[in-house]
């Protein structure tokens, strides 16, 4: 039995996600696909447009065999935290052979041509798959943080570059001039021709500015960090770019669909979006589209936090500088949209994405010390089942035999299955989901359901 792991948000689920599940199984030769999915909140620092059980059901209908919940502290963290939490969860299952993720094309043909006859035939990436070696090399640099890399990073920051620009420049310099006998020696051939400027001001053609590349590198880094036996596999992303807002082309972005949902015109929504929603989930999608949630639906809670909260530096993702800045500008934030607040607080060294995550952590009361307690231990303490296909019962049996993590299906039994730290993480996850459903119940006048009242989806 072979099993492929997928890490996703499905915010919301669309045809590109269905394609990814299909290709992940095909390219890995897997019998089953396990998706680790963000809960009711996502990494961009906002609530998911649809709740976690609805999104899990969509994934199951489109090829996933088992959907597990990523704990909220990791799901709403930086790429490093997001990847580490998800990889630890997959590794703890004891049955995952491959982790499959999508990235924009890395110029596989160019790499093959530049390697020439020195590469073994099995090193060439098959059609639809990307050469993983550059991601692995960068992951090793991020993991080791060798002195030449640190020096180049500090120099870039001193010259006024943003952190992403300085980091990209430092990586590029190190791959051009690696220390002798380093694990990233002789990796220059993996850089594309446009990457090879000795000045390196442009970085690696924006490679470390792409969310999918960054996550791919962080997945590889997390696998290396915990010495996991899971093999990384990168697929070429097809269709529109991650940030493209247009509803056209082979596959559109989830962001484009979210923007259409935010427009609120149900009649036009079905016509514009239906092309990008798998037929088997159209009824689910139509029903969920009647009650989507967005960051601005949480503004009243954020306003209360801005007025009453002190010691903001104790909140996860708040640096002392950001805490002081928000404290100084807190009253200017009131009455603004979530996006306007993020723009107001943004500085050259603090990205908008970081600010959105910090504000969400303030809303959810996710604190630095709590997250560090989780990370100092085993990282993830359970596998919460959001849904599974009936045909995947053999997979569930294997998980029970080989997995190192308690499987939580009946939520009322969770506290009895967990350690003290596990119960602390579980309480945080449940509280976050309860807040999400409370906001949705108030916003749309629909009944509130407690986590204990909801069973895993079965398809």
DRENDO-1510 file (C-alpha; in Angstrom, 1 decimal, always signed):
<recs>
REC; n; res; u; v; w
REC; 1; UNK; +0.0; +0.0; +0.0 .
REC; 2; UNK; +1.4; +3.4; -1.1 .
REC; 3; UNK; +0.1; +6.7; +0.3 .
REC; 4; UNK; +0.8; +10.2; -0.8 .
REC; 5; UNK; +0.4; +13.2; +1.4 .
REC; 6; UNK; -1.0; +16.6; +0.3 .
REC; 7; UNK; -0.9; +19.8; +2.3 .
REC; 8; UNK; -3.6; +22.3; +1.3 .
REC; 9; UNK; -6.1; +25.0; +2.2 .
REC; 10; UNK; -8.7; +24.4; -0.4 .
REC; 11; UNK; -9.9; +28.0; +0.1 .
REC; 12; UNK; -12.1; +27.2; -1.8 .
REC; 13; UNK; -11.8; +23.9; -3.6 .
REC; 14; UNK; -11.6; +24.2; -7.4 .
REC; 15; UNK; -10.6; +22.2; -10.5 .
REC; 16; UNK; -6.9; +22.9; -10.0 .
REC; 17; UNK; -7.1; +21.1; -6.6 .
REC; 18; UNK; -8.8; +18.1; -8.2 .
REC; 19; UNK; -6.1; +18.0; -10.8 .
REC; 20; UNK; -3.4; +18.1; -8.1 .
REC; 21; UNK; -5.0; +15.2; -6.2 .
REC; 22; UNK; -5.2; +13.1; -9.4 .
REC; 23; UNK; -1.6; +13.9; -10.5 .
REC; 24; UNK; -0.3; +13.3; -7.0 .
REC; 25; UNK; -1.6; +9.8; -7.0 .
REC; 26; UNK; -0.5; +9.2; -10.6 .
REC; 27; UNK; +3.0; +10.5; -10.2 .
REC; 28; UNK; +3.7; +8.8; -6.8 .
REC; 29; UNK; +2.0; +5.6; -7.7 .
REC; 30; UNK; -0.1; +5.9; -4.5 .
REC; 31; UNK; -3.2; +3.9; -3.7 .
REC; 32; UNK; -4.4; +6.6; -1.2 .
REC; 33; UNK; -4.1; +10.3; -0.8 .
REC; 34; UNK; -4.2; +11.9; +2.6 .
REC; 35; UNK; -4.8; +15.7; +2.7 .
REC; 36; UNK; -3.7; +17.8; +5.7 .
REC; 37; UNK; -6.0; +20.8; +5.4 .
REC; 38; UNK; -6.1; +24.1; +7.1 .
REC; 39; UNK; -9.0; +24.4; +9.6 .
REC; 40; UNK; -11.4; +27.4; +9.6 .
REC; 41; UNK; -8.5; +29.9; +9.2 .
REC; 42; UNK; -5.8; +30.1; +6.6 .
REC; 43; UNK; -2.2; +31.1; +6.3 .
REC; 44; UNK; -2.9; +34.5; +4.7 .
REC; 45; UNK; -4.3; +35.7; +8.0 .
REC; 46; UNK; -8.0; +35.4; +7.4 .
REC; 47; UNK; -10.9; +33.0; +8.0 .
REC; 48; UNK; -11.5; +30.4; +5.3 .
REC; 49; UNK; -14.4; +31.3; +3.0 .
REC; 50; UNK; -16.1; +27.9; +3.8 .
REC; 51; UNK; -16.0; +25.9; +7.0 .
REC; 52; UNK; -13.5; +23.1; +7.4 .
REC; 53; UNK; -16.0; +20.2; +7.1 .
REC; 54; UNK; -17.5; +21.6; +3.9 .
REC; 55; UNK; -14.1; +21.9; +2.3 .
REC; 56; UNK; -13.1; +18.4; +3.5 .
REC; 57; UNK; -16.2; +17.0; +1.9 .
REC; 58; UNK; -15.4; +18.7; -1.4 .
REC; 59; UNK; -11.8; +17.2; -1.3 .
REC; 60; UNK; -13.2; +13.7; -0.6 .
REC; 61; UNK; -15.6; +13.9; -3.5 .
REC; 62; UNK; -12.7; +14.9; -5.8 .
REC; 63; UNK; -10.2; +12.1; -5.0 .
REC; 64; UNK; -8.8; +12.6; -1.5 .
REC; 65; UNK; -9.2; +9.5; +0.7 .
REC; 66; UNK; -8.7; +11.0; +4.1 .
REC; 67; UNK; -8.7; +14.7; +5.3 .
REC; 68; UNK; -7.0; +15.7; +8.5 .
REC; 69; UNK; -7.1; +19.0; +10.3 .
REC; 70; UNK; -3.9; +21.1; +10.6 .
REC; 71; UNK; -3.8; +22.7; +14.1 .
REC; 72; UNK; -4.7; +26.3; +13.9 .
REC; 73; UNK; -1.4; +27.7; +15.3 .
REC; 74; UNK; +0.4; +26.2; +12.4 .
REC; 75; UNK; -2.2; +26.8; +9.8 .
REC; 76; UNK; -2.1; +30.6; +10.5 .
REC; 77; UNK; +1.7; +30.8; +10.9 .
REC; 78; UNK; +4.4; +31.8; +8.5 .
REC; 79; UNK; +5.5; +29.4; +5.8 .
REC; 80; UNK; +8.0; +27.9; +8.1 .
REC; 81; UNK; +5.5; +27.1; +10.8 .
REC; 82; UNK; +2.8; +26.0; +8.4 .
REC; 83; UNK; +5.2; +23.6; +6.7 .
REC; 84; UNK; +6.7; +22.2; +9.9 .
REC; 85; UNK; +3.3; +21.5; +11.5 .
REC; 86; UNK; +1.9; +19.8; +8.4 .
REC; 87; UNK; +5.0; +17.7; +7.8 .
REC; 88; UNK; +5.1; +16.6; +11.4 .
REC; 89; UNK; +1.5; +15.6; +11.2 .
REC; 90; UNK; +2.1; +13.6; +8.0 .
REC; 91; UNK; +5.3; +12.0; +9.4 .
REC; 92; UNK; +3.5; +11.0; +12.6 .
REC; 93; UNK; +1.0; +9.0; +10.6 .
REC; 94; UNK; +3.6; +6.4; +9.8 .
REC; 95; UNK; +2.2; +5.5; +6.4 .
REC; 96; UNK; +3.1; +8.4; +4.1 .
REC; 97; UNK; +5.6; +7.6; +1.4 .
REC; 98; UNK; +5.5; +10.8; -0.6 .
REC; 99; UNK; +4.7; +14.5; +0.0 .
REC; 100; UNK; +3.4; +16.0; -3.3 .
REC; 101; UNK; +3.1; +19.8; -3.7 .
REC; 102; UNK; +2.8; +22.2; -6.6 .
REC; 103; UNK; +5.2; +24.9; -7.8 .
REC; 104; UNK; +5.4; +27.2; -10.7 .
REC; 105; UNK; +7.6; +25.8; -13.4 .
REC; 106; UNK; +11.3; +25.9; -12.6 .
REC; 107; UNK; +12.5; +25.6; -16.1 .
REC; 108; UNK; +13.0; +21.8; -16.0 .
REC; 109; UNK; +14.0; +21.7; -19.7 .
REC; 110; UNK; +16.6; +24.4; -19.1 .
REC; 111; UNK; +18.0; +22.4; -16.1 .
REC; 112; UNK; +18.2; +19.2; -18.1 .
REC; 113; UNK; +20.0; +20.9; -21.0 .
REC; 114; UNK; +22.5; +22.5; -18.6 .
REC; 115; UNK; +23.2; +19.2; -16.8 .
REC; 116; UNK; +23.9; +17.6; -20.1 .
REC; 117; UNK; +25.2; +14.0; -20.1 .
REC; 118; UNK; +26.6; +14.3; -16.5 .
REC; 119; UNK; +23.2; +13.6; -15.0 .
REC; 120; UNK; +22.0; +10.0; -14.5 .
REC; 121; UNK; +18.8; +9.2; -16.5 .
REC; 122; UNK; +16.8; +8.7; -13.3 .
REC; 123; UNK; +17.7; +12.3; -12.2 .
REC; 124; UNK; +15.6; +13.9; -14.9 .
REC; 125; UNK; +12.1; +14.8; -13.8 .
REC; 126; UNK; +9.2; +13.0; -15.6 .
REC; 127; UNK; +6.6; +15.0; -17.4 .
REC; 128; UNK; +4.5; +17.1; -15.1 .
REC; 129; UNK; +7.1; +16.8; -12.3 .
REC; 130; UNK; +9.8; +19.4; -11.4 .
REC; 131; UNK; +13.4; +18.9; -10.6 .
REC; 132; UNK; +13.5; +18.9; -6.8 .
REC; 133; UNK; +17.2; +19.5; -6.3 .
REC; 134; UNK; +17.2; +23.3; -6.3 .
REC; 135; UNK; +14.5; +23.3; -3.7 .
REC; 136; UNK; +16.4; +20.8; -1.6 .
REC; 137; UNK; +19.6; +22.8; -1.9 .
REC; 138; UNK; +17.9; +26.0; -0.7 .
REC; 139; UNK; +16.2; +24.1; +2.1 .
REC; 140; UNK; +19.6; +22.9; +3.3 .
REC; 141; UNK; +20.9; +26.5; +3.3 .
REC; 142; UNK; +17.9; +27.6; +5.4 .
REC; 143; UNK; +18.3; +24.7; +7.7 .
REC; 144; UNK; +22.1; +25.2; +8.2 .
REC; 145; UNK; +22.3; +29.0; +7.9 .
REC; 146; UNK; +26.0; +28.8; +7.1 .
REC; 147; UNK; +28.1; +31.8; +8.0 .
REC; 148; UNK; +28.5; +33.1; +4.4 .
REC; 149; UNK; +24.7; +33.1; +4.0 .
REC; 150; UNK; +24.2; +35.0; +7.3 .
REC; 151; UNK; +26.8; +37.6; +6.3 .
REC; 152; UNK; +25.2; +38.1; +2.9 .
REC; 153; UNK; +21.8; +38.3; +4.5 .
REC; 154; UNK; +22.9; +41.0; +7.0 .
REC; 155; UNK; +24.6; +42.9; +4.3 .
REC; 156; UNK; +21.5; +42.9; +2.2 .
REC; 157; UNK; +19.4; +44.2; +5.1 .
REC; 158; UNK; +22.0; +46.8; +5.8 .
REC; 159; UNK; +21.7; +48.0; +2.2 .
REC; 160; UNK; +18.0; +48.6; +2.6 .
REC; 161; UNK; +16.6; +45.5; +1.0 .
REC; 162; UNK; +13.5; +43.9; +2.4 .
REC; 163; UNK; +14.0; +40.6; +4.1 .
REC; 164; UNK; +12.7; +38.5; +1.2 .
REC; 165; UNK; +15.0; +40.4; -1.2 .
REC; 166; UNK; +18.0; +40.1; +1.1 .
REC; 167; UNK; +17.4; +36.4; +1.7 .
REC; 168; UNK; +17.1; +35.7; -2.1 .
REC; 169; UNK; +20.3; +37.6; -2.7 .
REC; 170; UNK; +22.1; +35.7; +0.0 .
REC; 171; UNK; +21.0; +32.3; -1.3 .
REC; 172; UNK; +22.0; +33.3; -4.9 .
REC; 173; UNK; +25.5; +34.4; -3.7 .
REC; 174; UNK; +26.0; +31.2; -1.7 .
REC; 175; UNK; +25.0; +28.9; -4.7 .
REC; 176; UNK; +27.4; +30.9; -6.9 .
REC; 177; UNK; +30.3; +30.7; -4.4 .
REC; 178; UNK; +29.7; +27.8; -1.9 .
REC; 179; UNK; +32.2; +26.9; +0.7 .
REC; 180; UNK; +34.3; +23.8; -0.1 .
REC; 181; UNK; +32.8; +20.4; +0.8 .
REC; 182; UNK; +29.4; +22.0; +1.5 .
REC; 183; UNK; +26.2; +20.1; +0.7 .
REC; 184; UNK; +25.2; +22.8; -1.8 .
REC; 185; UNK; +28.5; +22.7; -3.7 .
REC; 186; UNK; +28.2; +22.4; -7.5 .
REC; 187; UNK; +24.6; +23.5; -7.5 .
REC; 188; UNK; +25.1; +26.5; -9.7 .
REC; 189; UNK; +24.0; +24.6; -12.8 .
REC; 190; UNK; +20.5; +24.4; -11.3 .
REC; 191; UNK; +20.1; +28.2; -11.6 .
REC; 192; UNK; +18.4; +29.4; -14.7 .
REC; 193; UNK; +20.3; +31.7; -17.0 .
REC; 194; UNK; +18.4; +34.7; -15.8 .
REC; 195; UNK; +19.6; +33.9; -12.2 .
REC; 196; UNK; +23.3; +34.2; -12.9 .
REC; 197; UNK; +23.9; +37.9; -12.5 .
REC; 198; UNK; +27.0; +38.2; -10.2 .
REC; 199; UNK; +25.4; +41.3; -8.7 .
REC; 200; UNK; +22.4; +39.2; -7.7 .
REC; 201; UNK; +20.3; +42.2; -7.0 .
REC; 202; UNK; +17.3; +40.7; -8.7 .
REC; 203; UNK; +17.7; +37.5; -6.8 .
REC; 204; UNK; +16.8; +34.2; -8.3 .
REC; 205; UNK; +14.3; +35.6; -10.8 .
REC; 206; UNK; +11.8; +36.1; -7.9 .
REC; 207; UNK; +11.9; +32.4; -7.0 .
REC; 208; UNK; +11.8; +33.2; -3.2 .
REC; 209; UNK; +8.9; +35.7; -3.9 .
REC; 210; UNK; +6.6; +33.0; -5.0 .
REC; 211; UNK; +4.3; +31.6; -2.2 .
REC; 212; UNK; +4.4; +28.1; -3.8 .
REC; 213; UNK; +8.2; +28.0; -4.1 .
REC; 214; UNK; +8.6; +29.2; -0.5 .
REC; 215; UNK; +6.2; +26.6; +0.8 .
REC; 216; UNK; +7.9; +23.9; -1.3 .
REC; 217; UNK; +11.3; +24.8; +0.1 .
REC; 218; UNK; +9.9; +24.9; +3.7 .
REC; 219; UNK; +8.4; +21.4; +3.1 .
REC; 220; UNK; +11.8; +20.1; +2.1 .
REC; 221; UNK; +13.4; +21.9; +5.0 .
REC; 222; UNK; +10.9; +20.4; +7.5 .
REC; 223; UNK; +11.5; +16.9; +6.1 .
REC; 224; UNK; +15.2; +17.3; +6.5 .
REC; 225; UNK; +14.8; +18.8; +10.0 .
REC; 226; UNK; +13.0; +15.8; +11.5 .
REC; 227; UNK; +14.9; +13.3; +9.4 .
REC; 228; UNK; +11.6; +12.0; +7.8 .
REC; 229; UNK; +11.6; +9.2; +5.3 .
REC; 230; UNK; +8.9; +10.9; +3.3 .
REC; 231; UNK; +10.1; +11.8; -0.2 .
REC; 232; UNK; +9.2; +15.2; -1.6 .
REC; 233; UNK; +7.7; +15.4; -5.1 .
REC; 234; UNK; +7.1; +18.7; -6.9 .
REC; 235; UNK; +4.4; +19.0; -9.6 .
REC; 236; UNK; +4.3; +21.8; -12.2 .
REC; 237; UNK; +1.5; +24.2; -11.4 .
REC; 238; UNK; -0.8; +24.7; -14.4 .
REC; 239; UNK; -3.2; +27.5; -15.1 .
REC; 240; UNK; -3.3; +31.1; -13.7 .
REC; 241; UNK; -0.8; +32.3; -11.2 .
REC; 242; UNK; -1.4; +32.2; -7.4 .
REC; 243; UNK; -2.3; +35.9; -7.3 .
REC; 244; UNK; -4.1; +36.1; -10.6 .
REC; 245; UNK; -7.6; +37.6; -10.2 .
REC; 246; UNK; -9.0; +36.7; -13.6 .
REC; 247; UNK; -11.6; +34.0; -14.2 .
REC; 248; UNK; -10.2; +32.5; -17.4 .
REC; 249; UNK; -7.6; +30.0; -18.6 .
REC; 250; UNK; -7.3; +26.3; -17.9 .
REC; 251; UNK; -7.3; +26.7; -14.1 .
REC; 252; UNK; -8.0; +29.9; -12.2 .
REC; 253; UNK; -6.6; +30.8; -8.8 .
REC; 254; UNK; -8.5; +30.3; -5.5 .
REC; 255; UNK; -8.0; +34.0; -4.9 .
REC; 256; UNK; -10.1; +34.8; -8.0 .
REC; 257; UNK; -12.9; +32.7; -6.8 .
REC; 258; UNK; -12.8; +34.3; -3.3 .
REC; 259; UNK; -13.0; +37.7; -5.0 .
REC; 260; UNK; -16.1; +36.6; -6.9 .
REC; 261; UNK; -17.6; +35.2; -3.7 .
REC; 262; UNK; -17.0; +38.6; -2.0 .
REC; 263; UNK; -19.0; +40.3; -4.7 .
REC; 264; UNK; -22.1; +38.5; -3.4 .
REC; 265; UNK; -24.0; +38.4; -6.7 .
REC; 266; UNK; -25.2; +34.7; -6.6 .
REC; 267; UNK; -26.6; +34.8; -10.1 .
REC; 268; UNK; -23.5; +36.0; -11.8 .
REC; 269; UNK; -21.3; +34.0; -9.5 .
REC; 270; UNK; -22.7; +30.7; -10.8 .
REC; 271; UNK; -22.1; +31.7; -14.4 .
REC; 272; UNK; -18.5; +33.0; -13.8 .
REC; 273; UNK; -17.2; +30.5; -11.4 .
REC; 274; UNK; -19.0; +27.2; -12.3 .
REC; 275; UNK; -16.4; +26.5; -15.0 .
REC; 276; UNK; -13.7; +26.1; -12.3 .
REC; 277; UNK; -15.7; +24.0; -9.8 .
REC; 278; UNK; -15.8; +20.2; -10.3 .
REC; 279; UNK; -19.2; +19.1; -11.3 .
REC; 280; UNK; -19.5; +16.6; -8.4 .
REC; 281; UNK; -19.2; +19.4; -5.8 .
REC; 282; UNK; -21.3; +22.1; -7.5 .
REC; 283; UNK; -24.3; +21.5; -5.1 .
REC; 284; UNK; -22.0; +21.8; -2.1 .
REC; 285; UNK; -20.4; +24.9; -3.5 .
REC; 286; UNK; -23.7; +26.6; -4.2 .
REC; 287; UNK; -24.9; +25.9; -0.7 .
REC; 288; UNK; -21.7; +27.1; +0.9 .
REC; 289; UNK; -21.7; +30.2; -1.3 .
REC; 290; UNK; -24.7; +31.5; +0.6 .
REC; 291; UNK; -22.7; +32.0; +3.8 .
REC; 292; UNK; -19.0; +32.7; +3.1 .
REC; 293; UNK; -16.9; +34.4; +5.7 .
REC; 294; UNK; -14.2; +37.1; +5.2 .
REC; 295; UNK; -11.7; +38.9; +7.4 .
REC; 296; UNK; -14.0; +42.0; +7.8 .
REC; 297; UNK; -16.6; +39.8; +9.4 .
REC; 298; UNK; -14.3; +39.6; +12.4 .
REC; 299; UNK; -13.7; +43.4; +12.7 .
REC; 300; UNK; -15.9; +43.9; +15.8 .
REC; 301; UNK; -13.8; +41.3; +17.6 .
REC; 302; UNK; -10.6; +42.9; +16.4 .
REC; 303; UNK; -11.8; +46.3; +17.5 .
REC; 304; UNK; -12.5; +45.0; +21.0 .
REC; 305; UNK; -9.0; +43.5; +21.1 .
REC; 306; UNK; -7.4; +46.8; +20.0 .
REC; 307; UNK; -9.2; +48.7; +22.7 .
REC; 308; UNK; -8.6; +46.4; +25.6 .
REC; 309; UNK; -5.4; +44.4; +24.8 .
REC; 310; UNK; -2.1; +45.2; +26.5 .
REC; 311; UNK; +1.2; +43.3; +26.1 .
REC; 312; UNK; +0.7; +42.8; +22.4 .
REC; 313; UNK; +4.3; +41.4; +22.2 .
REC; 314; UNK; +3.1; +38.2; +23.8 .
REC; 315; UNK; +0.8; +37.5; +20.8 .
REC; 316; UNK; +2.2; +35.1; +18.2 .
REC; 317; UNK; +3.8; +36.9; +15.2 .
REC; 318; UNK; +4.0; +40.3; +17.0 .
REC; 319; UNK; +7.6; +41.6; +17.2 .
REC; 320; UNK; +8.2; +44.3; +19.8 .
REC; 321; UNK; +8.3; +46.9; +17.0 .
REC; 322; UNK; +5.0; +45.8; +15.5 .
REC; 323; UNK; +3.4; +45.7; +19.0 .
REC; 324; UNK; +4.5; +49.3; +19.7 .
REC; 325; UNK; +3.3; +50.4; +16.2 .
REC; 326; UNK; -0.1; +48.9; +16.7 .
REC; 327; UNK; -0.4; +50.3; +20.2 .
REC; 328; UNK; +0.4; +53.8; +18.9 .
REC; 329; UNK; -2.0; +53.5; +15.9 .
REC; 330; UNK; -4.7; +51.4; +17.5 .
REC; 331; UNK; -7.4; +54.2; +17.4 .
REC; 332; UNK; -6.6; +55.0; +13.8 .
REC; 333; UNK; -7.4; +51.4; +13.0 .
REC; 334; UNK; -10.9; +51.6; +14.2 .
REC; 335; UNK; -13.5; +52.0; +11.5 .
REC; 336; UNK; -11.1; +50.7; +8.8 .
REC; 337; UNK; -11.3; +47.4; +6.9 .
REC; 338; UNK; -9.0; +44.5; +7.7 .
REC; 339; UNK; -7.0; +45.3; +4.6 .
REC; 340; UNK; -6.8; +49.0; +5.4 .
REC; 341; UNK; -5.5; +48.2; +8.9 .
REC; 342; UNK; -2.8; +45.9; +7.4 .
REC; 343; UNK; -1.7; +48.6; +5.0 .
REC; 344; UNK; -1.6; +51.2; +7.8 .
REC; 345; UNK; +0.7; +49.0; +9.9 .
REC; 346; UNK; +2.9; +47.8; +7.0 .
REC; 347; UNK; +6.6; +48.9; +7.0 .
REC; 348; UNK; +9.5; +48.0; +4.7 .
REC; 349; UNK; +10.6; +45.2; +7.1 .
REC; 350; UNK; +7.2; +44.0; +8.1 .
REC; 351; UNK; +5.1; +42.5; +5.3 .
REC; 352; UNK; +1.4; +42.9; +5.0 .
REC; 353; UNK; +1.0; +39.1; +5.2 .
REC; 354; UNK; +2.9; +39.1; +8.5 .
REC; 355; UNK; +0.6; +41.8; +9.9 .
REC; 356; UNK; -2.6; +40.0; +8.8 .
REC; 357; UNK; -1.4; +36.8; +10.6 .
REC; 358; UNK; -0.5; +38.8; +13.7 .
REC; 359; UNK; -4.0; +40.4; +13.7 .
REC; 360; UNK; -5.6; +37.0; +13.3 .
REC; 361; UNK; -3.5; +35.7; +16.2 .
REC; 362; UNK; -4.7; +38.6; +18.3 .
REC; 363; UNK; -8.3; +37.8; +17.5 .
REC; 364; UNK; -7.8; +34.1; +18.3 .
REC; 365; UNK; -5.5; +34.8; +21.3 .
REC; 366; UNK; -2.7; +32.6; +20.0 .
REC; 367; UNK; +0.4; +33.4; +22.1 .
REC; 368; UNK; +4.1; +32.9; +21.4 .
REC; 369; UNK; +4.8; +30.9; +24.6 .
REC; 370; UNK; +2.0; +28.5; +23.8 .
REC; 371; UNK; +3.2; +27.8; +20.3 .
REC; 372; UNK; +6.8; +27.3; +21.6 .
REC; 373; UNK; +5.5; +24.8; +24.1 .
REC; 374; UNK; +4.0; +22.9; +21.2 .
REC; 375; UNK; +7.2; +23.0; +19.1 .
REC; 376; UNK; +9.5; +22.1; +22.0 .
REC; 377; UNK; +7.6; +18.8; +22.3 .
REC; 378; UNK; +6.6; +16.6; +19.4 .
REC; 379; UNK; +5.0; +19.5; +17.5 .
REC; 380; UNK; +1.7; +17.9; +16.7 .
REC; 381; UNK; -0.1; +15.7; +19.2 .
REC; 382; UNK; -3.0; +14.1; +17.3 .
REC; 383; UNK; -4.6; +13.6; +13.9 .
REC; 384; UNK; -8.1; +15.0; +13.8 .
REC; 385; UNK; -10.2; +13.3; +11.1 .
REC; 386; UNK; -12.4; +15.8; +9.2 .
REC; 387; UNK; -13.6; +13.2; +6.8 .
REC; 388; UNK; -12.8; +10.0; +4.9 .
REC; 389; UNK; -14.0; +7.8; +2.0 .
REC; 390; UNK; -15.6; +4.5; +2.9 .
REC; 391; UNK; -13.1; +2.8; +0.5 .
REC; 392; UNK; -10.3; +4.1; +2.7 .
REC; 393; UNK; -11.1; +1.9; +5.7 .
REC; 394; UNK; -7.9; -0.2; +5.1 .
REC; 395; UNK; -5.9; +3.0; +5.3 .
REC; 396; UNK; -7.5; +3.8; +8.6 .
REC; 397; UNK; -6.6; +0.4; +9.9 .
REC; 398; UNK; -3.0; +0.9; +8.9 .
REC; 399; UNK; -2.9; +4.3; +10.5 .
REC; 400; UNK; -4.0; +2.7; +13.8 .
REC; 401; UNK; -1.3; +0.1; +13.6 .
REC; 402; UNK; +1.7; +2.2; +12.4 .
REC; 403; UNK; +0.9; +5.8; +13.4 .
REC; 404; UNK; +2.5; +7.5; +16.4 .
REC; 405; UNK; -0.4; +10.0; +16.8 .
REC; 406; UNK; -3.8; +9.4; +18.4 .
REC; 407; UNK; -6.6; +9.4; +15.7 .
REC; 408; UNK; -9.5; +11.6; +16.8 .
REC; 409; UNK; -12.8; +10.8; +15.1 .
REC; 410; UNK; -15.2; +11.3; +18.0 .
REC; 411; UNK; -14.4; +14.8; +19.3 .
REC; 412; UNK; -16.0; +14.2; +22.7 .
REC; 413; UNK; -13.4; +11.5; +23.4 .
REC; 414; UNK; -10.4; +13.7; +22.4 .
REC; 415; UNK; -9.4; +14.8; +25.9 .
REC; 416; UNK; -9.1; +11.2; +27.1 .
REC; 417; UNK; -6.8; +10.3; +24.2 .
REC; 418; UNK; -4.4; +13.2; +24.7 .
REC; 419; UNK; -1.5; +14.4; +26.9 .
REC; 420; UNK; -1.7; +17.7; +28.8 .
REC; 421; UNK; +0.0; +19.5; +25.9 .
REC; 422; UNK; -2.2; +17.7; +23.4 .
REC; 423; UNK; -5.3; +18.8; +25.3 .
REC; 424; UNK; -4.0; +22.4; +25.3 .
REC; 425; UNK; -3.6; +22.3; +21.5 .
REC; 426; UNK; -7.0; +20.7; +21.1 .
REC; 427; UNK; -8.7; +23.3; +23.2 .
REC; 428; UNK; -7.1; +26.0; +21.1 .
REC; 429; UNK; -8.3; +24.4; +17.9 .
REC; 430; UNK; -11.9; +23.9; +19.2 .
REC; 431; UNK; -12.1; +27.5; +20.5 .
REC; 432; UNK; -11.0; +28.8; +17.1 .
REC; 433; UNK; -13.6; +26.8; +15.3 .
REC; 434; UNK; -16.3; +27.8; +17.7 .
REC; 435; UNK; -15.5; +31.4; +17.1 .
REC; 436; UNK; -15.7; +30.9; +13.4 .
REC; 437; UNK; -19.1; +29.2; +13.6 .
REC; 438; UNK; -20.4; +31.8; +16.1 .
REC; 439; UNK; -19.5; +34.7; +13.7 .
REC; 440; UNK; -21.1; +32.8; +10.8 .
REC; 441; UNK; -24.3; +32.1; +12.9 .
REC; 442; UNK; -24.6; +35.8; +13.7 .
REC; 443; UNK; -23.8; +37.0; +10.2 .
REC; 444; UNK; -26.3; +34.8; +8.4 .
REC; 445; UNK; -28.8; +33.9; +11.1 .
REC; 446; UNK; -28.0; +30.1; +10.9 .
REC; 447; UNK; -27.9; +27.7; +13.9 .
REC; 448; UNK; -24.6; +27.4; +15.8 .
REC; 449; UNK; -23.1; +23.9; +16.0 .
REC; 450; UNK; -20.5; +23.0; +18.7 .
REC; 451; UNK; -17.5; +20.9; +17.6 .
REC; 452; UNK; -18.8; +18.0; +19.7 .
REC; 453; UNK; -22.0; +17.9; +17.7 .
REC; 454; UNK; -20.2; +17.4; +14.3 .
REC; 455; UNK; -19.0; +14.0; +13.1 .
REC; 456; UNK; -16.4; +13.4; +10.4 .
REC; 457; UNK; -17.7; +13.5; +6.8 .
REC; 458; UNK; -18.1; +10.1; +5.2 .
REC; 459; UNK; -18.2; +9.8; +1.5 .
</recs>
